[in-house]
Amino acid sequence: MIQQKLLIIVLCSALLLIGCNKKPKPNSTGAMGSNIEGATQIAGDTISIDENGYAQNANGSTTINGKHNSSSDGFQSIYFGFGQYGISADMENDMSTNVNVARKSHKKIKLEGNCDEFGTDEYNYALGLKRAKAVKDTLVSQGVASQSISMISFGESNPVCSNPTDDCYAQNRRVDLRLIK
């Protein structure tokens, strides 16, 4: 009888903690992409763009032709909709670029799944893995060797932007690709 009461208390406590850990959905505020005296400001990060369209901000991420990119070694970050892990049609060109880079490199590739701050840690970790798996499946279907790809999920712990705007949250819903050196 005592064990049943203890079990009920533990389960109720767990449900209460899980329910309290949910964060609200993002609202529609903020704008992205304004020019300030020769520099570009993207979601609060001021950067400078060189003649090739490449730039680096204070946290080490880059933009290419005004588009945010956290990947390196020629890869393009792949972005996802809120709560989504399917690769959208507007990411197909970036995936083609990634396939070409992967084929030319002949090195191992690490896929890093990332999420915005909404949802529990467990949910975001799983979502980050699903996003990385979707990118891996696409790379493999285009001829990249499966054994050369590793996946990791950072969940919400590796944001590139922390401003409370939709554009900023969207930058955090991504998979970054990196060569393993």
N, C-alpha and C positions, 0 to 999 in steps of 0.2 A: 504494500500500500504506500509506503514512504517512497519507494522507487518510482511508482507511478506519478505521485505528486511532484517529485523532483524532475522527472522527465517532462511533465506538462509545463513546469516553470521554465525549464531550459528551452523548450520549443517556443513558448510564448515570448521569452526574452529574445531569442534568435529572430523571430518574425518581426518583433518591434524594432530591433536594430537594423534589419534589412529594409524595412519600410522607411525608417528615418534616414537611411543613407541615400535615398533617391534624390537627385538634384532636379531642379525645374528645367523645362525645355528652353532653348534660347529664344530671345525675342528678336524682333526685326529692327535693329538700330545700327547706326554706323555706316560709313562708306569706305570704299577702298580705292586707292590709286590716284592721289593728288600730287601735283608737282610743286615743289617748294625750292626756288632759287637753285636750279640745276641738279637738285636731288629729287628722288622720288620717295614718296611716303606710302607704304603699303601697310595697312592695318596698324598704324602707329609706329612702325619701324622705318627710320629714315635710312636710305641707301643711295649709293651713287652707281650709275650704270656706265660701263665702258663702251668703246666703239663696237664691240661684238655683242652687246646686249646682256653681258654678264655683270653681276654685282654681288657683293657680299655685305650682309648687315652685321650688327654687333654680335649676334648669337651664332654666326657661322653659316647660316642658311643662305641660299642664293636665289636670285630671280633671273629668269631668262626672258628677255623681251617683255618685261613687266609682269611675268607670271611667276608666282612663288614656286621654288623648287628646293627641297631638302635633300635630295639624293646627290650622289657624287659620281665621279669617274665617267661622266657622260650620260648617266641614266637620268630619267625624268621621274619625279614623284607621281604616283597615281592617286587621284583623289576620289572620294566616295561621298554619297549623299548621307544625310542624317540617318543613322541606324542601318545603313546599307552595306553590303559587301560584294555586290555584283559590279563588274566593271562596266561603266556606262559608255555609250557610243562616242561621247566627246573625249574620252580617254584613249580611243583606239590609235590615234597618231602617236601619242606618248608611249603606248605599249609597243608599237612598231619600232620606235626609236630604241626602246629598251631591249627588244629582241635582237636588233642589229648590234647593239653594244655588247650584249651577252655572247652572241655568236663570235664576234671578233676577239673578245678578251681571252677566251679559253681558260678562265680562272673561275674559282668558286664565287658564288653570289650570295649575299645575305639580304633577305627581305625583312624589313622592319615594319610591322603593323602598328598603326597609331590610331587613337580615337580622340574625340573632344572630351570635355569633362563631364558630360551628362551620362548618367547611369552608374551602376555600382562598379567597383573595381573588378569584380568577377566578370560581369557582363562585358566591360570594355576590354578586358584581357582576351576573352573568347572572341569578341568581335574583331579585335586586331589580328588574331590568328586566322579568322575566316577571310579577312581582307588579304593577308599575305598568301593564303592558300589560293585565292582566286587569281592573284598575280602569278603565282607559281604555275598553276594549271594552264594559264594562257601562254607563259613562256615555254612550258613543256610541249604544248600543242603546236608550237611554232618551231620545234626542233632543238630547243635547249635541253641539255641532259639533266634529268631529274636529280641525279646524285650530286650535281654541282651546285644545287640550290639548298640553302638552309633558311629556316624561318624563325622569327622571334616576334613576340608581341610586347610592346611597351604599354599597351592600354592607353591610359590618359597621362602617363608619367613623363612623356617626352614632347611637350607642346612646343611649337615654333612661334606661337603667338598667344598672348594672354589677355588681350583686350576683350571686353564683353560685347563683341559684335558678331553678327552672323558670318561676315567675311573672315573674321579671325577664327571662329570655331571651324569653319570650312577648311582652313589651312591645316588644322590638326587632324582631320579625318583623311588619312593618307597611308600609303605604303611607300617607304623609302627603299631604294635599291643601292647596294654598295658592293664593291669587289672586296673579297677577303684577301688580304695581303700577307 
